[in-house]
Each structure stands twice: as C-alpha cells, then as structure tokens.
Amino acid sequence: MSETASAAVPAAAPRTHWARAGLLGVLLSAVVCLVALAFTWPSSVVEPEDVPVAITGPAEALAPVEAALDEQADGVLELIEVPDRNAAVEAIESRAAYGGIVLGEEPEVLTASAAGAATSGIMAQLHGQLQGMAQQQAAAAAQAAGAPEVPEVTVPLTDVVPLVSTDERGAGLASAGLPLVFGGMIGGVGIALAVTGAWRRVLALLVYAAAGGAALAGIMQGWLGFLGGEYWAVAGAFGLALLAMGAAIVGFAALLGRPGLAVGPVLFMLIGNPLAGTQFPPEFLPAPWGALGQWLPPGAGNSLLRDASYFPGADASFPLLVLSGWAVLGLLLLCLGRLRGRARH
C-alpha cells in the first residue's frame, strides 16, 4: 500500500475508558429517573387545599351549609360569599372561583368543566352533598307538616363554562401543554444552534413565535377542535409562550455557550411542565410548588391558553406579565452574551 493510500485511512478513535463508560451509564439512568419523577410526582401528592368556590343564598341557609362543608371537607374549600347567582357565574367566568353553590328556594350547583377535570370532580361531589342535604330538609319539613309523602327534591348541576363538543373530556386541552413546551424548546435550541448574530436570532425568534403560534392554533383549534375561543387570541397565547421559552434558551446559550442549551429543558420540561397545571390546578399541589409553576413559562402559557380558549373575561395580566418577562430576560441575556463575545475579541 502506498504512503498516499495509507495516509487517507483515518486513524481509529481512541476507546472509551471502562470507568468513564460505566459512569456515563449511571448518569443516564439518573436522568431517566429524574424525568420519570418529574412526570409522576404531581399525581402522587395532589391534595386540594383552599379551592375557591362562590356561594350565595339567604343568611339562614348559608350558615348551616358552610358549617357542614367546613366539617366534611376541612381545608379543601375556600367559600367566597357573593350577592346572587349572577355574581357567582361572573366569578366562575372570570376564574375567581372554580364553581358555585346557590342556596334558597331554588338550590343549584354551578361548575365549569373547562376549568379542569379535578375541580369539576369536586363540584360533582358538592352537588351530591347538597342534593342529600336538600332532601333531608324536605323530609323534615314534610314530617313537621304531617304530609304523607316526602317530595322529591332535585338540585340541578349547571355547567357554566362547558368544554367544546369535540373535546368533552378535556383531554385535548390538557394535551395542548406538550406542543407548547416542546415547541418552545425546539425553537430555542434550533435558533441557538443554526443562527449566528444577535439581531438575526431576535428576528428568527419573532418569526418563529408568530408562525408557530398561528400554526399550533390552527391545528389544535381549527383542525382537531380541541380549543374554543377566538382564533387570534389562542394563536397569541401559543406565540407568546413559544417566544418566552425560545428567547430564554437562546439567551442562556448566548451567555453560557453550549452548556446553556441544557438550562431550558431543565427549567421548562423537568420543573415547569409538571407544575404547569395542565392536569391539576395550583391549589392541588403542595405549597409553594403550585404557585411556583405559574411563574414559569409552561404554567403561565397553560393559564393564558385556557383563558383565551374558555375564559375571555378572566384577568390574564399575570400570565401575560410572566411570559413577557421571560421573553425580555432572554433578550437581555442575548445582549449580555453579545457584549461578552465582543470583550473577548
């Protein structure tokens, strides 16, 4: 074989040391355990506490019902007294309460399936309790009046904010959180690796957020029918969440280099996604984890998306500020990374 031919043969890569190979296997198994723990931990610790529920009715009816509910569900409910049924409905539609109890001559339980299966389940249990209490009161009144029969009492359960007919179980709304989180990470990592130049990265982020938000809204709402609300409001919620996560990842990568790419998956997937409230609202997670989740883009994005889809009357200023803050933070980190690079040269 000639010297030219032998020179063309690439040298074999050095073999990995045995200890390093074993250590890598241990580290990867630890990562798998962390991922499994992140996705399964919330469902193992859910315990509702201070779930806001509006209640209205005559004073003589409120006291015994509130006392009974406090005794049967100690700490689970936070009963908010409102003037009338309309006020209870308004509290639910503005997301100040997850449900309502109407007492008086026409008792009724109000729920909102769009708020989530967990809270709807609590309102269904309250409906059963109120139905039993109303029947007992009717029986006592009939006995006192000497009536031969006890009248049948029916307490209606009214869904004030129902899910769309194409997603009656809410599975589609819950699944919308995954493309939101993965979309933010994919966009951030892709732009950080493929685009050079700070202003070009900003342009790529803005275009990706606008196009990605419009596309995801078209798929989740227009094609699959999983979401309600106005199309552009849903697209805006998706787009702002993509921008918040993408900008943060690009910013950390610009400042820290390749290691900064790992910050996004850790913050948004391993920490933020389990605490986002897609399956269980913040009141169902132990403090302070439920509240912490709403300060991260997955939680804020999920809340904003639910508001845009079903609760247009809700105050969305908090999730808007959180997502905008993460987007601004990412852009500031990008600028710092640019200045740091100039200083090195």
C-alpha positions as YAML, in Angstrom:
chain: A
units: angstrom
residues:
- id: 1
  name: MET
  ca: [0.00, 0.00, 0.00]
- id: 2
  name: SER
  ca: [1.38, 3.39, -0.93]
- id: 3
  name: GLU
  ca: [2.05, 6.16, 1.54]
- id: 4
  name: THR
  ca: [-0.74, 8.22, -0.04]
- id: 5
  name: ALA
  ca: [-3.28, 5.45, 0.42]
- id: 6
  name: SER
  ca: [-2.23, 4.77, 4.00]
- id: 7
  name: ALA
  ca: [-2.42, 8.44, 4.81]
- id: 8
  name: ALA
  ca: [-6.03, 8.53, 3.55]
- id: 9
  name: VAL
  ca: [-7.13, 5.91, 6.08]
- id: 10
  name: PRO
  ca: [-8.47, 7.74, 9.14]
- id: 11
  name: ALA
  ca: [-6.97, 6.88, 12.48]
- id: 12
  name: ALA
  ca: [-9.19, 4.82, 14.76]
- id: 13
  name: ALA
  ca: [-10.86, 6.78, 17.54]
- id: 14
  name: PRO
  ca: [-9.47, 6.00, 21.00]
- id: 15
  name: ARG
  ca: [-11.60, 3.65, 23.00]
- id: 16
  name: THR
  ca: [-13.60, 5.00, 25.92]
- id: 17
  name: HIS
  ca: [-12.15, 4.17, 29.31]
- id: 18
  name: TRP
  ca: [-14.06, 1.48, 31.20]
- id: 19
  name: ALA
  ca: [-14.70, 3.71, 34.21]
- id: 20
  name: ARG
  ca: [-15.98, 6.54, 32.02]
- id: 21
  name: ALA
  ca: [-18.37, 4.21, 30.19]
- id: 22
  name: GLY
  ca: [-19.76, 2.89, 33.46]
- id: 23
  name: LEU
  ca: [-20.12, 6.39, 34.90]
- id: 24
  name: LEU
  ca: [-21.99, 7.54, 31.80]
- id: 25
  name: GLY
  ca: [-24.44, 4.66, 32.20]
- id: 26
  name: VAL
  ca: [-25.08, 5.64, 35.83]
- id: 27
  name: LEU
  ca: [-25.59, 9.30, 34.93]
- id: 28
  name: LEU
  ca: [-28.00, 8.49, 32.10]
- id: 29
  name: SER
  ca: [-30.03, 6.22, 34.37]
- id: 30
  name: ALA
  ca: [-30.22, 9.07, 36.89]
- id: 31
  name: VAL
  ca: [-31.54, 11.36, 34.17]
- id: 32
  name: VAL
  ca: [-34.23, 8.81, 33.30]
- id: 33
  name: CYS
  ca: [-35.23, 8.64, 36.97]
- id: 34
  name: LEU
  ca: [-35.46, 12.44, 37.15]
- id: 35
  name: VAL
  ca: [-37.68, 12.53, 34.07]
- id: 36
  name: ALA
  ca: [-39.93, 9.80, 35.47]
- id: 37
  name: LEU
  ca: [-40.13, 11.56, 38.83]
- id: 38
  name: ALA
  ca: [-40.93, 14.90, 37.19]
- id: 39
  name: PHE
  ca: [-43.89, 13.47, 35.30]
- id: 40
  name: THR
  ca: [-45.28, 11.22, 38.04]
- id: 41
  name: TRP
  ca: [-44.64, 13.22, 41.23]
- id: 42
  name: PRO
  ca: [-47.54, 15.69, 40.87]
- id: 43
  name: SER
  ca: [-50.17, 12.95, 40.64]
- id: 44
  name: SER
  ca: [-48.79, 11.30, 43.79]
- id: 45
  name: VAL
  ca: [-49.02, 14.39, 46.01]
- id: 46
  name: VAL
  ca: [-52.22, 16.07, 44.82]
- id: 47
  name: GLU
  ca: [-54.32, 17.22, 47.74]
- id: 48
  name: PRO
  ca: [-56.74, 20.10, 47.12]
- id: 49
  name: GLU
  ca: [-56.49, 23.00, 49.52]
- id: 50
  name: ASP
  ca: [-58.37, 26.31, 49.57]
- id: 51
  name: VAL
  ca: [-60.15, 25.70, 46.26]
- id: 52
  name: PRO
  ca: [-62.21, 28.90, 45.72]
- id: 53
  name: VAL
  ca: [-65.96, 28.27, 45.38]
- id: 54
  name: ALA
  ca: [-68.59, 31.04, 45.26]
- id: 55
  name: ILE
  ca: [-71.64, 30.63, 47.47]
- id: 56
  name: THR
  ca: [-74.84, 32.69, 47.72]
- id: 57
  name: GLY
  ca: [-78.22, 32.47, 49.41]
- id: 58
  name: PRO
  ca: [-80.22, 33.64, 52.41]
- id: 59
  name: ALA
  ca: [-78.26, 34.18, 55.61]
- id: 60
  name: GLU
  ca: [-80.23, 31.49, 57.45]
- id: 61
  name: ALA
  ca: [-79.29, 28.97, 54.76]
- id: 62
  name: LEU
  ca: [-75.63, 29.96, 54.37]
- id: 63
  name: ALA
  ca: [-74.51, 29.34, 57.95]
- id: 64
  name: PRO
  ca: [-75.51, 25.65, 58.29]
- id: 65
  name: VAL
  ca: [-74.28, 24.75, 54.79]
- id: 66
  name: GLU
  ca: [-70.94, 26.47, 55.30]
- id: 67
  name: ALA
  ca: [-70.53, 24.77, 58.67]
- id: 68
  name: ALA
  ca: [-71.35, 21.37, 57.17]
- id: 69
  name: LEU
  ca: [-68.92, 21.83, 54.29]
- id: 70
  name: ASP
  ca: [-66.16, 23.01, 56.61]
- id: 71
  name: GLU
  ca: [-66.66, 19.91, 58.73]
- id: 72
  name: GLN
  ca: [-66.84, 17.44, 55.84]
- id: 73
  name: ALA
  ca: [-64.06, 18.97, 53.76]
- id: 74
  name: ASP
  ca: [-61.77, 20.71, 56.22]
- id: 75
  name: GLY
  ca: [-59.37, 22.99, 54.36]
- id: 76
  name: VAL
  ca: [-60.38, 21.83, 50.89]
- id: 77
  name: LEU
  ca: [-62.70, 24.71, 50.03]
- id: 78
  name: GLU
  ca: [-62.42, 28.47, 50.26]
- id: 79
  name: LEU
  ca: [-66.03, 29.63, 50.23]
- id: 80
  name: ILE
  ca: [-66.48, 33.11, 48.77]
- id: 81
  name: GLU
  ca: [-69.83, 34.72, 49.56]
- id: 82
  name: VAL
  ca: [-71.36, 36.62, 46.62]
- id: 83
  name: PRO
  ca: [-74.63, 38.59, 46.37]
- id: 84
  name: ASP
  ca: [-76.55, 36.39, 43.94]
- id: 85
  name: ARG
  ca: [-76.39, 33.72, 41.25]
- id: 86
  name: ASN
  ca: [-75.25, 36.17, 38.57]
- id: 87
  name: ALA
  ca: [-72.31, 37.17, 40.72]
- id: 88
  name: ALA
  ca: [-71.41, 33.51, 41.20]
- id: 89
  name: VAL
  ca: [-71.50, 32.94, 37.44]
- id: 90
  name: GLU
  ca: [-69.33, 36.03, 36.92]
- id: 91
  name: ALA
  ca: [-66.81, 34.75, 39.48]
- id: 92
  name: ILE
  ca: [-66.56, 31.45, 37.60]
- id: 93
  name: GLU
  ca: [-66.25, 33.09, 34.18]
- id: 94
  name: SER
  ca: [-63.50, 35.38, 35.48]
- id: 95
  name: ARG
  ca: [-61.70, 32.41, 37.09]
- id: 96
  name: ALA
  ca: [-62.05, 33.90, 40.56]
- id: 97
  name: ALA
  ca: [-63.86, 30.66, 41.53]
- id: 98
  name: TYR
  ca: [-63.94, 27.13, 40.16]
- id: 99
  name: GLY
  ca: [-67.63, 26.64, 40.89]
- id: 100
  name: GLY
  ca: [-70.61, 27.99, 42.76]
- id: 101
  name: ILE
  ca: [-73.33, 26.99, 45.23]
- id: 102
  name: VAL
  ca: [-76.72, 28.67, 45.08]
- id: 103
  name: LEU
  ca: [-78.98, 28.22, 48.13]
- id: 104
  name: GLY
  ca: [-82.56, 29.24, 48.78]
- id: 105
  name: GLU
  ca: [-85.85, 28.27, 47.19]
- id: 106
  name: GLU
  ca: [-84.13, 27.04, 44.01]
- id: 107
  name: PRO
  ca: [-80.81, 25.46, 45.09]
- id: 108
  name: GLU
  ca: [-78.27, 24.86, 42.36]
- id: 109
  name: VAL
  ca: [-74.62, 23.88, 41.94]
- id: 110
  name: LEU
  ca: [-72.55, 25.64, 39.27]
- id: 111
  name: THR
  ca: [-69.48, 24.08, 37.71]
- id: 112
  name: ALA
  ca: [-67.08, 24.75, 34.85]
- id: 113
  name: SER
  ca: [-65.78, 21.69, 33.02]
- id: 114
  name: ALA
  ca: [-63.39, 23.97, 31.10]
- id: 115
  name: ALA
  ca: [-61.57, 24.71, 34.37]
- id: 116
  name: GLY
  ca: [-60.37, 21.11, 34.55]
- id: 117
  name: ALA
  ca: [-61.50, 17.62, 35.48]
- id: 118
  name: ALA
  ca: [-60.10, 17.86, 39.01]
- id: 119
  name: THR
  ca: [-62.21, 20.87, 40.01]
- id: 120
  name: SER
  ca: [-65.24, 19.55, 38.13]
- id: 121
  name: GLY
  ca: [-64.96, 16.41, 40.24]
- id: 122
  name: ILE
  ca: [-65.03, 18.46, 43.44]
- id: 123
  name: MET
  ca: [-68.13, 20.31, 42.27]
- id: 124
  name: ALA
  ca: [-69.81, 16.99, 41.41]
- id: 125
  name: GLN
  ca: [-69.14, 15.80, 44.97]
- id: 126
  name: LEU
  ca: [-70.55, 19.05, 46.37]
- id: 127
  name: HIS
  ca: [-73.61, 18.56, 44.19]
- id: 128
  name: GLY
  ca: [-74.20, 15.14, 45.73]
- id: 129
  name: GLN
  ca: [-73.81, 16.54, 49.25]
- id: 130
  name: LEU
  ca: [-76.16, 19.46, 48.58]
- id: 131
  name: GLN
  ca: [-78.69, 17.11, 46.99]
- id: 132
  name: GLY
  ca: [-78.66, 14.96, 50.14]
- id: 133
  name: MET
  ca: [-78.96, 17.96, 52.44]
- id: 134
  name: ALA
  ca: [-81.88, 19.37, 50.43]
- id: 135
  name: GLN
  ca: [-83.66, 16.03, 50.54]
- id: 136
  name: GLN
  ca: [-83.19, 15.80, 54.31]
- id: 137
  name: GLN
  ca: [-84.63, 19.28, 54.76]
- id: 138
  name: ALA
  ca: [-87.61, 18.35, 52.58]
- id: 139
  name: ALA
  ca: [-88.19, 15.21, 54.65]
- id: 140
  name: ALA
  ca: [-88.02, 17.17, 57.93]
- id: 141
  name: ALA
  ca: [-90.48, 19.76, 56.59]
- id: 142
  name: ALA
  ca: [-92.88, 17.07, 55.41]
- id: 143
  name: GLN
  ca: [-92.72, 15.32, 58.77]
- id: 144
  name: ALA
  ca: [-93.38, 18.56, 60.63]
- id: 145
  name: ALA
  ca: [-96.37, 19.29, 58.40]
- id: 146
  name: GLY
  ca: [-97.71, 15.76, 58.75]
- id: 147
  name: ALA
  ca: [-97.50, 15.15, 54.98]
- id: 148
  name: PRO
  ca: [-97.95, 11.51, 53.96]
- id: 149
  name: GLU
  ca: [-95.18, 11.63, 51.35]
- id: 150
  name: VAL
  ca: [-91.82, 13.32, 51.10]
- id: 151
  name: PRO
  ca: [-91.47, 15.34, 47.89]
- id: 152
  name: GLU
  ca: [-88.56, 14.55, 45.59]
- id: 153
  name: VAL
  ca: [-86.04, 17.40, 45.53]
- id: 154
  name: THR
  ca: [-83.80, 17.87, 42.50]
- id: 155
  name: VAL
  ca: [-80.77, 20.14, 42.71]
- id: 156
  name: PRO
  ca: [-79.54, 20.93, 39.18]
- id: 157
  name: LEU
  ca: [-75.84, 20.83, 38.30]
- id: 158
  name: THR
  ca: [-75.20, 23.54, 35.70]
- id: 159
  name: ASP
  ca: [-72.04, 23.69, 33.61]
- id: 160
  name: VAL
  ca: [-71.43, 27.43, 33.28]
- id: 161
  name: VAL
  ca: [-68.32, 27.12, 31.08]
- id: 162
  name: PRO
  ca: [-68.53, 23.79, 29.23]
- id: 163
  name: LEU
  ca: [-65.84, 22.29, 27.06]
- id: 164
  name: VAL
  ca: [-66.26, 22.29, 23.31]
- id: 165
  name: SER
  ca: [-68.29, 19.39, 21.94]
- id: 166
  name: THR
  ca: [-65.22, 17.99, 20.15]
- id: 167
  name: ASP
  ca: [-63.31, 17.72, 23.45]
- id: 168
  name: GLU
  ca: [-65.96, 16.81, 26.01]
- id: 169
  name: ARG
  ca: [-63.49, 15.13, 28.36]
- id: 170
  name: GLY
  ca: [-60.88, 17.87, 28.21]
- id: 171
  name: ALA
  ca: [-58.11, 15.53, 27.04]
- id: 172
  name: GLY
  ca: [-57.31, 17.77, 24.09]
- id: 173
  name: LEU
  ca: [-56.98, 20.88, 26.23]
- id: 174
  name: ALA
  ca: [-54.66, 19.03, 28.61]
- id: 175
  name: SER
  ca: [-52.55, 17.70, 25.73]
- id: 176
  name: ALA
  ca: [-52.06, 21.22, 24.34]
- id: 177
  name: GLY
  ca: [-49.41, 21.80, 27.01]
- id: 178
  name: LEU
  ca: [-46.96, 19.35, 25.40]
- id: 179
  name: PRO
  ca: [-46.65, 21.04, 21.98]
- id: 180
  name: LEU
  ca: [-46.43, 24.34, 23.82]
- id: 181
  name: VAL
  ca: [-43.42, 23.21, 25.89]
- id: 182
  name: PHE
  ca: [-41.72, 21.15, 23.20]
- id: 183
  name: GLY
  ca: [-42.30, 23.92, 20.67]
- id: 184
  name: GLY
  ca: [-40.59, 26.46, 22.88]
- id: 185
  name: MET
  ca: [-37.59, 24.22, 23.45]
- id: 186
  name: ILE
  ca: [-37.25, 23.12, 19.82]
- id: 187
  name: GLY
  ca: [-37.40, 26.70, 18.58]
- id: 188
  name: GLY
  ca: [-34.90, 27.96, 21.15]
- id: 189
  name: VAL
  ca: [-32.37, 25.17, 20.63]
- id: 190
  name: GLY
  ca: [-32.72, 25.26, 16.85]
- id: 191
  name: ILE
  ca: [-32.22, 29.01, 16.61]
- id: 192
  name: ALA
  ca: [-29.31, 28.97, 19.07]
- id: 193
  name: LEU
  ca: [-27.50, 26.32, 17.00]
- id: 194
  name: ALA
  ca: [-28.38, 27.39, 13.47]
- id: 195
  name: VAL
  ca: [-28.45, 31.20, 13.59]
- id: 196
  name: THR
  ca: [-25.47, 33.46, 14.31]
- id: 197
  name: GLY
  ca: [-25.72, 37.13, 15.11]
- id: 198
  name: ALA
  ca: [-27.79, 38.58, 17.94]
- id: 199
  name: TRP
  ca: [-30.24, 40.58, 15.81]
- id: 200
  name: ARG
  ca: [-30.69, 37.70, 13.38]
- id: 201
  name: ARG
  ca: [-31.57, 35.47, 16.33]
- id: 202
  name: VAL
  ca: [-34.11, 38.06, 17.51]
- id: 203
  name: LEU
  ca: [-35.66, 38.09, 14.04]
- id: 204
  name: ALA
  ca: [-35.76, 34.29, 13.92]
- id: 205
  name: LEU
  ca: [-37.41, 34.18, 17.38]
- id: 206
  name: LEU
  ca: [-40.12, 36.67, 16.41]
- id: 207
  name: VAL
  ca: [-40.88, 34.92, 13.13]
- id: 208
  name: TYR
  ca: [-40.90, 31.50, 14.81]
- id: 209
  name: ALA
  ca: [-43.22, 32.67, 17.60]
- id: 210
  name: ALA
  ca: [-45.67, 34.29, 15.17]
- id: 211
  name: ALA
  ca: [-45.68, 31.43, 12.67]
- id: 212
  name: GLY
  ca: [-45.60, 28.71, 15.34]
- id: 213
  name: GLY
  ca: [-48.41, 30.30, 17.34]
- id: 214
  name: ALA
  ca: [-50.62, 30.63, 14.26]
- id: 215
  name: ALA
  ca: [-49.87, 27.06, 13.16]
- id: 216
  name: LEU
  ca: [-50.46, 25.47, 16.58]
- id: 217
  name: ALA
  ca: [-53.73, 27.36, 16.98]
- id: 218
  name: GLY
  ca: [-54.79, 26.20, 13.53]
- id: 219
  name: ILE
  ca: [-54.01, 22.57, 14.39]
- id: 220
  name: MET
  ca: [-55.33, 22.43, 17.97]
- id: 221
  name: GLN
  ca: [-58.40, 24.59, 17.38]
- id: 222
  name: GLY
  ca: [-59.26, 24.59, 13.69]
- id: 223
  name: TRP
  ca: [-58.25, 21.05, 12.70]
- id: 224
  name: LEU
  ca: [-58.57, 18.93, 15.86]
- id: 225
  name: GLY
  ca: [-61.21, 21.11, 17.54]
- id: 226
  name: PHE
  ca: [-59.61, 20.81, 20.98]
- id: 227
  name: LEU
  ca: [-59.84, 24.51, 21.88]
- id: 228
  name: GLY
  ca: [-62.55, 27.14, 21.89]
- id: 229
  name: GLY
  ca: [-62.37, 30.92, 21.89]
- id: 230
  name: GLU
  ca: [-61.20, 33.35, 19.24]
- id: 231
  name: TYR
  ca: [-58.53, 32.03, 16.89]
- id: 232
  name: TRP
  ca: [-56.19, 35.02, 17.18]
- id: 233
  name: ALA
  ca: [-56.38, 35.02, 20.97]
- id: 234
  name: VAL
  ca: [-55.39, 31.34, 21.04]
- id: 235
  name: ALA
  ca: [-52.65, 31.96, 18.46]
- id: 236
  name: GLY
  ca: [-51.35, 34.86, 20.55]
- id: 237
  name: ALA
  ca: [-51.21, 32.67, 23.67]
- id: 238
  name: PHE
  ca: [-49.26, 29.97, 21.84]
- id: 239
  name: GLY
  ca: [-46.97, 32.52, 20.20]
- id: 240
  name: LEU
  ca: [-46.10, 34.37, 23.39]
- id: 241
  name: ALA
  ca: [-45.33, 31.10, 25.20]
- id: 242
  name: LEU
  ca: [-43.07, 29.99, 22.33]
- id: 243
  name: LEU
  ca: [-41.30, 33.35, 22.41]
- id: 244
  name: ALA
  ca: [-40.80, 33.25, 26.19]
- id: 245
  name: MET
  ca: [-39.21, 29.80, 26.22]
- id: 246
  name: GLY
  ca: [-37.33, 30.20, 22.94]
- id: 247
  name: ALA
  ca: [-35.83, 33.57, 23.92]
- id: 248
  name: ALA
  ca: [-34.75, 32.23, 27.32]
- id: 249
  name: ILE
  ca: [-32.96, 29.25, 25.75]
- id: 250
  name: VAL
  ca: [-31.26, 31.41, 23.11]
- id: 251
  name: GLY
  ca: [-30.23, 33.89, 25.80]
- id: 252
  name: PHE
  ca: [-28.73, 31.25, 28.10]
- id: 253
  name: ALA
  ca: [-26.90, 29.70, 25.13]
- id: 254
  name: ALA
  ca: [-25.50, 33.08, 24.08]
- id: 255
  name: LEU
  ca: [-24.25, 33.78, 27.59]
- id: 256
  name: LEU
  ca: [-23.04, 30.32, 28.66]
- id: 257
  name: GLY
  ca: [-22.30, 28.64, 25.34]
- id: 258
  name: ARG
  ca: [-23.36, 25.06, 24.62]
- id: 259
  name: PRO
  ca: [-23.98, 24.28, 28.33]
- id: 260
  name: GLY
  ca: [-26.67, 26.98, 28.28]
- id: 261
  name: LEU
  ca: [-28.76, 24.81, 25.97]
- id: 262
  name: ALA
  ca: [-29.43, 22.45, 28.89]
- id: 263
  name: VAL
  ca: [-30.96, 25.21, 31.02]
- id: 264
  name: GLY
  ca: [-34.19, 25.25, 29.01]
- id: 265
  name: PRO
  ca: [-35.01, 21.53, 29.22]
- id: 266
  name: VAL
  ca: [-34.27, 21.51, 32.95]
- id: 267
  name: LEU
  ca: [-36.32, 24.63, 33.72]
- id: 268
  name: PHE
  ca: [-39.21, 24.09, 31.35]
- id: 269
  name: MET
  ca: [-39.52, 20.31, 30.96]
- id: 270
  name: LEU
  ca: [-38.31, 18.82, 34.25]
- id: 271
  name: ILE
  ca: [-39.51, 21.62, 36.55]
- id: 272
  name: GLY
  ca: [-42.02, 23.80, 34.73]
- id: 273
  name: ASN
  ca: [-44.09, 21.19, 32.88]
- id: 274
  name: PRO
  ca: [-45.06, 19.07, 35.93]
- id: 275
  name: LEU
  ca: [-46.08, 22.25, 37.77]
- id: 276
  name: ALA
  ca: [-47.86, 23.85, 34.82]
- id: 277
  name: GLY
  ca: [-51.38, 22.99, 35.96]
- id: 278
  name: THR
  ca: [-52.43, 21.09, 32.84]
- id: 279
  name: GLN
  ca: [-53.74, 18.16, 34.88]
- id: 280
  name: PHE
  ca: [-54.16, 19.70, 38.35]
- id: 281
  name: PRO
  ca: [-54.63, 23.39, 39.20]
- id: 282
  name: PRO
  ca: [-52.17, 25.10, 41.56]
- id: 283
  name: GLU
  ca: [-54.48, 24.57, 44.56]
- id: 284
  name: PHE
  ca: [-54.00, 20.81, 44.20]
- id: 285
  name: LEU
  ca: [-50.19, 20.88, 44.55]
- id: 286
  name: PRO
  ca: [-48.36, 21.34, 47.85]
- id: 287
  name: ALA
  ca: [-47.18, 24.88, 48.60]
- id: 288
  name: PRO
  ca: [-45.17, 26.55, 47.23]
- id: 289
  name: TRP
  ca: [-44.91, 24.34, 44.13]
- id: 290
  name: GLY
  ca: [-48.31, 25.16, 42.67]
- id: 291
  name: ALA
  ca: [-47.65, 28.90, 42.83]
- id: 292
  name: LEU
  ca: [-44.08, 28.47, 41.58]
- id: 293
  name: GLY
  ca: [-45.34, 26.70, 38.46]
- id: 294
  name: GLN
  ca: [-47.29, 29.80, 37.44]
- id: 295
  name: TRP
  ca: [-44.07, 31.84, 37.42]
- id: 296
  name: LEU
  ca: [-42.54, 29.58, 34.76]
- id: 297
  name: PRO
  ca: [-43.48, 29.75, 31.06]
- id: 298
  name: PRO
  ca: [-45.24, 26.34, 30.88]
- id: 299
  name: GLY
  ca: [-47.60, 27.26, 33.73]
- id: 300
  name: ALA
  ca: [-48.18, 30.82, 32.57]
- id: 301
  name: GLY
  ca: [-48.64, 29.64, 28.98]
- id: 302
  name: ASN
  ca: [-51.14, 26.99, 30.02]
- id: 303
  name: SER
  ca: [-53.14, 29.52, 32.06]
- id: 304
  name: LEU
  ca: [-53.14, 32.05, 29.23]
- id: 305
  name: LEU
  ca: [-54.19, 29.38, 26.74]
- id: 306
  name: ARG
  ca: [-57.09, 28.26, 28.97]
- id: 307
  name: ASP
  ca: [-58.17, 31.88, 29.40]
- id: 308
  name: ALA
  ca: [-58.07, 32.53, 25.66]
- id: 309
  name: SER
  ca: [-59.99, 29.33, 24.92]
- id: 310
  name: TYR
  ca: [-62.74, 29.45, 27.54]
- id: 311
  name: PHE
  ca: [-62.44, 32.39, 29.93]
- id: 312
  name: PRO
  ca: [-62.15, 35.60, 27.90]
- id: 313
  name: GLY
  ca: [-63.47, 37.58, 30.86]
- id: 314
  name: ALA
  ca: [-60.66, 36.46, 33.16]
- id: 315
  name: ASP
  ca: [-57.84, 38.78, 34.17]
- id: 316
  name: ALA
  ca: [-54.90, 37.47, 32.14]
- id: 317
  name: SER
  ca: [-52.45, 40.16, 33.24]
- id: 318
  name: PHE
  ca: [-50.37, 37.82, 35.43]
- id: 319
  name: PRO
  ca: [-49.59, 35.15, 32.81]
- id: 320
  name: LEU
  ca: [-49.04, 37.90, 30.23]
- id: 321
  name: LEU
  ca: [-46.50, 39.61, 32.50]
- id: 322
  name: VAL
  ca: [-44.76, 36.32, 33.33]
- id: 323
  name: LEU
  ca: [-44.36, 35.30, 29.68]
- id: 324
  name: SER
  ca: [-43.31, 38.81, 28.65]
- id: 325
  name: GLY
  ca: [-40.80, 38.87, 31.49]
- id: 326
  name: TRP
  ca: [-39.18, 35.61, 30.37]
- id: 327
  name: ALA
  ca: [-39.03, 36.90, 26.78]
- id: 328
  name: VAL
  ca: [-37.35, 40.13, 27.92]
- id: 329
  name: LEU
  ca: [-34.97, 38.16, 30.15]
- id: 330
  name: GLY
  ca: [-33.94, 36.04, 27.19]
- id: 331
  name: LEU
  ca: [-33.27, 39.09, 25.04]
- id: 332
  name: LEU
  ca: [-31.22, 40.69, 27.84]
- id: 333
  name: LEU
  ca: [-29.15, 37.52, 28.19]
- id: 334
  name: LEU
  ca: [-28.66, 37.53, 24.43]
- id: 335
  name: CYS
  ca: [-27.34, 41.10, 24.60]
- id: 336
  name: LEU
  ca: [-25.04, 40.21, 27.50]
- id: 337
  name: GLY
  ca: [-23.71, 37.26, 25.55]
- id: 338
  name: ARG
  ca: [-23.03, 39.51, 22.59]
- id: 339
  name: LEU
  ca: [-21.16, 42.03, 24.75]
- id: 340
  name: ARG
  ca: [-19.17, 39.23, 26.37]
- id: 341
  name: GLY
  ca: [-18.17, 37.91, 22.97]
- id: 342
  name: ARG
  ca: [-17.01, 41.35, 21.85]
- id: 343
  name: ALA
  ca: [-14.98, 41.77, 25.02]
- id: 344
  name: ARG
  ca: [-13.13, 38.51, 24.35]
- id: 345
  name: HIS
  ca: [-12.16, 39.68, 20.88]
...
